[in-house]
């Protein structure tokens, strides 16, 4: 498959959308679509985890303890794969180029999400989700670096919001898939995950490598810097602080995203409904959570533009913690949770969009995709352990105490974020 031979230009200081070059538009569209399909493929399992795992285990009820145990292990494997994918494909992106690596990530998660349809045991599904996650984790690192190197620096807060919105819309498509297929076997939702593979052909024909990457490769350095350079010299402090913030924040968010549908399914006023009605309620609530997250993306971008990336992160983490503590301080009916408190928590997740433009500039060019991808996605390993451990905190299907406790993870993340370095002020104003 032919790929463009000319490098993309360095980021121009365009003042309006009309001043963007064709190459900038193409890289933006490629990254945004990659993130959209990222969101679709990553959340298809979350929506059908309990019924699909119950089916694979041949048990009658989704409340069976084995369902909770195995479904959390599958999600943990997915998060570990996400972490490794950020490092593996981040390294490929630094060595072979952003466009090439982006194509490989999309192809990986599309293929193995589709293959999840054929899983016959819970451990087969776990392996397929692990490999799909390698691509999803890699796409985050490669896509964010591609835009950081091709679009105007002063636009980064809004680029971050738009990129994260691509993920959110992908999740909404997953919700729509779950809603439309609520009356079918859970495995059918995974077939929708094959669609992103078509994007690969367009990326390889139309999206060139950034000029900044070409310049770094042609600078005369014979060898790419090793991964260990992330833990040496001045870069080491940035690496450790970034890992701590990402590990705390992502552990809290992914535990919330995985357990709140399970909590909702087993509330007294929901458990008595027909299975199709329960699936629809979960899908609709999930859609409300993601819809409020889209609003949160642009609120976070506005904060970053006014205050800078680091203060915006701290304030958003604080909002996360307070909303979880208040919302889950007592038992609440399903209607109140689904219509207000769960979407309110989702609003603060807009902070994760800031990482897309905040992290890459913190690292040297030939360590940029590796550094951003490794540090952000290594948090998935902590999130994997957190997902399993948080499920042990509660007996049965009531995860209120678990969801309340997650607020402390966001408090820790906000405190560590205070010590992080920040990109130059002129990139966020």
C-alpha positions, -999 to +999 in steps of 0.1 A: +000+000+000+016+033-010+022+060+015+029+097+010+065+104+005+065+141+014+066+151+051+039+172+066+048+208+073+056+220+108+027+234+128+017+268+113+002+296+134-032+295+116-057+319+131-088+302+117-099+269+102-096+283+067-059+289+071-052+252+080-033+233+053-047+202+036-021+181+054-032+195+088-068+187+080-059+151+069-038+144+101-066+159+122-093+138+105-072+106+108-065+111+145-101+121+153-116+091+134-090+068+151-101+081+185-138+077+175-134+040+167-111+037+197-141+047+219-164+023+200-143-007+204-131-001+239-167+001+254-185-026+235-175-051+262-183-029+291-219-027+280-224-065+277-198-077+302-222-093+328-246-111+304-219-122+280-197-136+307-227-153+323-234-169+290-198-181+285-198-195+321-232-212+315-247-197+346-283-184+348-278-151+367-255-121+361-254-118+399-235-150+402-201-143+420-182-161+391-196-135+367-182-106+388-149-124+392-143-134+355-157-102+340-133-081+362-103-103+351-112-098+315-114-060+320-081-061+339-064-080+310-078-053+286-063-025+307-029-042+309-030-047+271-038-010+268-008-001+289+016-023+269+001-011+236+010+025+246+046+015+251+049-009+221+032+012+195+046+044+210+080+029+202+070+020+167+056+055+162+090+070+172+110+046+150+088+041+119+066+072+119+033+084+133+012+076+102+025+040+098+020+033+135-015+048+135-025+024+107-012-006+127-030+004+159-064+007+142-060-026+123-051-044+156-080-032+176-106-036+148-095-072+140-094-085+175-126-068+186-144-085+157-129-118+167-144-115+202-177-126+185-162-161+182-152-165+219-165-197+235-149-194+269-142-165+293-104-170+289-107-168+251-125-135+254-099-123+278-071-130+253-089-113+225-097-082+246-060-081+256-047-080+220-074-055+209-063-033+238-027-033+225-040-014+194-063+009+214-035+019+238-011+025+209-037+047+191-038+071+220-001+077+219+003+079+182-028+100+174-021+127+201+016+130+190+006+133+153-016+163+161+008+179+185+034+179+157+011+191+129-014+216+143-008+251+157+005+250+193-019+278+205-049+256+196-039+227+218-066+231+245-093+230+219-076+202+199-076+182+232-113+188+236-122+178+200-100+147+201-116+135+234-150+142+218-141+117+191-137+090+218-170+101+234-189+099+201-174+064+196-187+054+231-221+068+221-220+046+190-212+017+213-243+026+234-264+028+203-251-006+192-260-020+227-294-004+225-303-016+190-290-052+197-304-054+232-327-082+222-299-104+206-271-124+220-244-101+236-217-114+213-232-097+182-221-063+194-185-071+187-190-075+149-195-037+148-159-033+160-146-045+126-156-013+108-125+008+119-103-015+097-115+005+066-099+036+080-064+021+076-065+023+038-073+060+038-046+068+064-018+051+045-027+069+012-033+104+025-016+111+058+022+119+056+047+118+085+051+152+104+081+174+094+092+175+130+096+137+130+115+137+097+138+164+110+146+145+142+153+114+122+176+132+098+194+152+126+224+129+124+217+108+155+224+072+145+204+055+172+170+063+186+171+070+224+163+039+245+132+036+266+154+039+297+161+075+288+127+083+302+141+075+337+174+095+333+183+131+338+157+158+339+132+137+321+130+112+349+111+135+373+085+143+346+081+106+338+075+096+375+050+124+382+031+117+350+029+080+358+016+088+393-011+112+380-022+088+352-022+057+374-044+074+400-068+091+377-072+063+352-077+037+380-106+058+394-122+064+360-120+029+347-133+014+379-162+038+377-169+031+341-168-007+347-187-010+380-214+017+376-233-003+350-231-034+372-243-014+402-272+000+382-282-035+369-286-048+405-305-020+422-338-032+436-359-011+413-340-023+382-333-060+389-370-070+386-372-056+350-370-078+319-334-084+306-339-063+274-353-034+295-322-036+318-299-036+289-316-005+274-315+014+307-277+007+310-271+018+274-291+050+278-275+058+311-240+052+296-250+075+268-259+103+293-226+098+311-207+102+278-229+131+266-220+150+298-184+141+292-184+159+258-196+191+276-168+184+301-142+182+273-148+218+262-151+230+298-117+215+305-104+231+273-117+265+283-101+261+318-067+252+301-069+282+278-077+306+307-055+291+334-030+267+317-031+229+315-018+221+351-043+243+370-071+229+348-062+194+357-061+201+394-096+217+394-111+189+373-097+162+396-112+181+426-146+181+409-144+144+402-137+136+439-164+158+453-191+145+429-183+109+438-183+116+475-216+134+475-233+112+449-225+079+465-226+089+502-260+073+505-282+048+486-301+064+458-328+052+435-319+042+399-337+072+384-318+097+404-285+080+396-291+075+359-305+110+353-282+131+375-254+117+396-238+093+370-238+120+342-224+145+368-194+122+374-190+118+336-188+156+332-154+157+350-139+131+328-133+159+303-100+163+320-086+132+303-088+151+270-062+175+283-036+148+285-036+144+247-020+178+242-004+182+277+018+151+277+036+149+243+054+183+245+069+173+279+092+148+262+120+151+236+109+145+200+123+110+195+109+100+229+077+119+225+053+091+214+071+066+236+070+089+267+034+101+263+022+066+255+041+048+281+034+072+310-003+076+302-010+040+295+011+025+322-017+039+344-038+011+329-019-015+348-028+002+380-064+006+367-064-032+360-055-040+396-080-013+408-108-028+388-103-063+403-097-050+438-126-026+438-149-054+429-138-073+460-148-044+483-185-051+479-206-082+482-234-088+457-242-062+431-242-030+453-211-011+445-220+022+462-191+020+487-167+011+459-178+041+438-176+064+469-140+053+476-129+061+440-130+098+449-098+094+470-079+083+438-089+115+421-078+135+452-044+119+450-041+126+413-050+162+418-023+167+445+004+151+424-006+172+394+003+203+414+040+192+411+040+184+374+058+206+348+037+223+322+040+232+285+049+268+278+021+292+287+018+304+251+007+270+241-024+272+263-034+308+258 
